[in-house]
Amino acid sequence: MERLLQHLERFSEVLAVSRTTHVSTWDPATVRRALQWARFLRHVYRRFGRHGRIRTVLERRLHSQWRQEGGFGPGPFPGLTNFQALGRCEIVLALRLLENRALGDAARHHLLQQMFPGPGISDANEETLQDSLARLARRRSAVHMLSLNGYRENPNLQEDSLMKTQAELLLERLQEVGEAQAEGPSRFLSSLWERLPQNNFLKVTAVALLQPPSSPRLQEDDLQLGSPKTSGERSQELLHWLLGKSEIMAAFCRNLPAQLLTLVARRHPALSRVYLSLLTDWGRHLHYDLQKGIWVGAEAQDVPWEELYDKFQSLCQAPPPLKDEVITALQSCKAQDGDFEVPGLSIWTDLLLALRSGA
């Protein structure tokens, strides 16, 4: 075990050096040894991934070393911060060397040969460095697509070609992350929420939840990936994450267009229940202003009457059973409020009256 821990520390040093001008002294043999070292650590990752005791010891050493050294500089790829990073050693090292202009021509040429060995060179059961880099490129492209925020505003977002493409990319990444990470897609989705333009991400999420159970493109990709999961199952994973994040769910229901929310509510009953609960909660925060003759909020962040009415109206235009559930909920709130029929005494009375007149 101590020998293995020493290997980790030494390779961490290699990763640190790979970003510096010291790589100018590296020859092809040095590059080859460094990549072989990385492959050895990837083997360690695969062999001991389910060995709790060994994995815990390695994790502790990696975390301790990371805190002591404070990382290895800025950039998208940190050093060996956790056990999972061992499985990415080769691709991290290769990318750092490729991006380092100090690497000599001979060493760079050897690195490229390792990346593109040609047909029949590698083991068919072993993912090549070229495969890993191609997969990373797809992931970067997917994240870039998800971060786009400058498209035309289409009132029917679910039919927008760019939105649908981004939604499909999101579902594809959920599949890859679910296979690669023990914690599943939750951590990945939360990181996207923190990194990407949030309003656009909410729209992509909504469109992804509206994707058919097996669209032709996703079905074809599923076959290529050899995965048993359908896009419908991936949508359920996305829905589970969304429902588990109360603040994000509130932003989802508050910021998206009413028609889009109604479509998602029709598709997912669990979400429609939470959506309706949020609407009624927002309605309870409004009070009637006698001077203005309208319902207003006490705080600036309270949902205004116009927005509340717009969302309820869209829901009431949906076919049963969603429409019936919404009307029943409004009538129940009205009864709890005193079952008044006079305007201005209960927001639920006024909403029902407005919805009837607007029908």
N, C-alpha and C positions, 0 to 999 in steps of 0.2 A: 504493500500500500504506500509506504513512504517513497519508494521508487516512482510510483505513478504520480504522487503529489509533486515530486521534483520535476517530472515531465511537464506537468501543468504549468509550473512556474517558469520553466525554461521556454515553453512555447509562448507563454504570455509575453516574454521578453522579445521573442521573434516577431510577434504581432506588433509590438511597440516599435521595433526597429524598422518594420516594413513601411512605415510612414515617413521615415527620415531619409536624409541624404546618404546614410551609411550603406544603403542598398547599392550604391554605385560600385561597391567592392564585391558584390555578389556575382558569381559566375554561374553557368548552367548547373553545375553540380550542387551548388548551394541552394538554388531554387528547387532542384529535384528533392534534396534532403528535407527541405522545409515542407514541401507538399506531402512527402511521405510521412512526415511527422504529423501533419494535419489529418491524414487518412487514418493514422494509428489512433488518434484521439476520437475520430468519428467511430472507429470500431469499438473503442471504450464506451462511447455513448450508447451504441446499439447493444452491447453486451450487458452492461450494468444498468440500463434504463429502468429495469423492474427490480433491481436489487436494492431494497430500501436502505440497508445499512451503508453500503459502499457509496450509493448516491448521496446520502446525507453527509458523509465525510467529505466528499468532493465538493458538494455545494458550500459547506462551511469554509473550506479552504479558498474557494473562488471568491466568495463574498468577503472574506477577511482580506485577501490580497487586493481586491478591487477598492475597498475602503482605504487601505494603506497607501496605494499608489494613486488614488483619485482618478482612475480611468487612464486612457491612452490618447487623450486629445480629442478635439472636436471631429464631427463627421457622423455619417449615418450608421457606421458599424463600430460599436464599442468592442472592448476586449472580451476576455472570457469572464463574463459577469455571473453566469449560472451554468448548471449542468447541461441545459438544453443547448447552450452555445457551443458545446463540444461537437455537436452534430453539424455545425456550420463552419468549422475551422477552415476547411479547404477553400470554400467559396469566399470567406472573409479575407483570407490571405491573398488569394488570387486577385480579388478586386482591389485590394490596397496596393499590390504591386503594379497592377495595370494603371492605376491612377497616379503612381509615383514616377515623375519624369526623370528622376535620378537613376532609375534602373537601367543598366547597360543594355546595348542592343543584343548581345549574345544571350544574356539572361532572359530578356523579354521574348526573344525568338523561341527559346526553350519553353517558356511559360505558355506561349501560344500553341506550341506543339502538344503540350500536356492538355490544353483546353480542347483542341481539335485533333485528336489522335488518328482520325480516319476510320473507315469501316473495318470491322473485324478485330479491332485492337483490344477493346474493353470487354469485360465480362457482361454478358447480357442481363445478368441478375443484379448488377451493380450500377447505380446511377452515376454517370460520368460527371466530371466537372462541367463539361459543356451543357449537360442536361440541367445541372443545378443553376448555372448562370442564365440559361434560357427561362427557367421557371422564375428566377428572381426578376428578370426583365418583364415577364408577364405580370408579376405582382406590382412592380413599379408602375407599369402602364395602367393597371387597374386603379391603383391609388390616385394616379394623375387624373384619370377620367372621373373618378368620384369627386375630385376636388374642383372640377370645373364649375364655374359660377356665372359665366358670361353668356349664357344662351338666351335665345328669345323667350319671352314669357308666354307660354302657351296655356290657355285656360283649361285645356284638356291634357294635363300633364301625363296621364296614364297612356295617352296615345302619342306622346312626343317621342320621336325616334332616338334622340340623344338620351332622354330619361330612361327609356326602355333598355338601351345599351348599358347605361351605368347600372341599372338594376340587375341585369344579367351578370355583369362583372362582379357585383357585390355578392350575388348568390354563388358564383363560381369560387370566389375567394373564401366564402364560408365553408365550402366543401374542402378546399385545400387546408385551411386552418384546422378544421375539425379532424382531419386525418393526421396532421402534424403535431398538434398540441393536446396534451392530456386534459387541459381545462376547457377545451372546446372553443367555440367562437366568441364567447362572452367577452373575454379580455381583448380580442381583436376588435370587436365592435365598439367597445368603450374607448379604445385608443383612436379609432376613426372619429368618434364623436368629439374627442378632445383636439384632434389635429386638423380636421377638415372644416370648411365653412358649414356651420351647423344647420342653417336653413336649407341649404342644398342637400345636405345629407338626410334631413328629414323627408324631403321630397323623394329622394332616391329610395329611401326605406319604404315609403308608402307605395311607390310603383312596384318595388320588389314584392311586397305583400300581395299585390294584385296579379302577379305573374301566374299563368295557367299551370296546373300541376305538372305538365311535362311539355314545355315548348320545344319545337324541333331543334333549335340550336342547343339548348341545355341538354336535351336527350342525347344528342350526338356526342357532346363533350363528356357526358356521364359514361357513355360506352367506351370512349377513348381512355378515360381515367380509370375504368374498371371499378367504378363506385356503385354500390347498390342504392345510394340515396337519390331521390328525385328532387326537382326544384320545389315541389310542394313541401317536402320534409325540411328542406333548407329554409323555406319561408316560415315554417313553424319554429325553427331555431331562432330566427330573427324576431318573430313575434314574442317568443318566450323571453328573450333579452329585453325587448322594449317594455313588456308588461312588468318586468322586474325592476325597472328604473323609473321610479315615480316622477322625478323631475323631468326626465327626458320625455316620458309619456305625456306629461302636462304640456310641454313645449310642442310636441307632435300635434296634440289636439287643439292647441291655441293658435299655432302659426300656419297650419296648412289650410288650403281652400276648403270650404264647407262641402263642395261636391265631391272632392277627392276623399275626404274623411268619410263621407257617407258610403262611398264605394268600398272602402276598406272595412267599414263597420258591417256592411252587408256580407262580405266575404268571411269575416272572422268574428263570430259571436262573442268570444271572450273579450276582444277589444271593444266591441260595441257597448258592452256592459260598463267597462271602465270609462269609456267616452261619455256615456250618458250620466254616469255618476259625477264626472268632472263638471259637466254642463249644469247639473242641478246644484252642485256646490258653488259654482261661480254665480249662479242666479241668486243664491241666498246672501251673497255679499252686496247686492244692490239694494238701494232704498229709494223711495219715491220722493222726488223734489217737488213740493207743492207749488213753488214759484215758477219753476220751469215746466212743470207738468210732464216730467219724464223720469225714468228710472236711471239713477246714476250710482257710481261706485264711491266708496269712502276714500279709497286709495287710487293712485295713478295707475297701478298695475291691474286694477280690477277690470274684468271683461265688460265692455260697454254693451248697452241694450241692443244696439244695432247688430253687433257681432253675434250676440247670444241668439237673437231672433233669426239671423241668417242661418246659423248652424241647425237650430231646431226646425226651421222651415225646410231645409234640405233633407233632414232625416224624415220629416213627415211626408215628403214626396217620394220616399222609397216604397217599394211594394211590401206587403206583409211577409214575414212577421215583424220586421223592423219597425215599420210605421205604427203598428198596433202597440208595440212595446213602448215606443216613445210617448204616444198619446196616453197610455195607461200610467206611465211614470208622471207625466204632467198632471193628470187628474188626481193621482195619489198625493202629490205635493200640494195641490190646490185644496184638497180635503183636509190635509194636516194643517194648513194655514187658516182654516176656518170656513172653507168652501164658499167664499164670497163671490158674488156675481157683479159687484160694483167695481168699476175700474179704479185703480190707484191704491187699493187696499192690499192686494196680493199680486206679486209679479207673475205667479202661475196663472191667475185669472186673466191678467192682461196678455200673457203669451198665448193662451188658448183662444182668446178673443181675436187677437191679431192674426193667428194662424188660420182661424176660420174665415176671417174676412179676406185673407190673401189667397185662400184656396181657389 
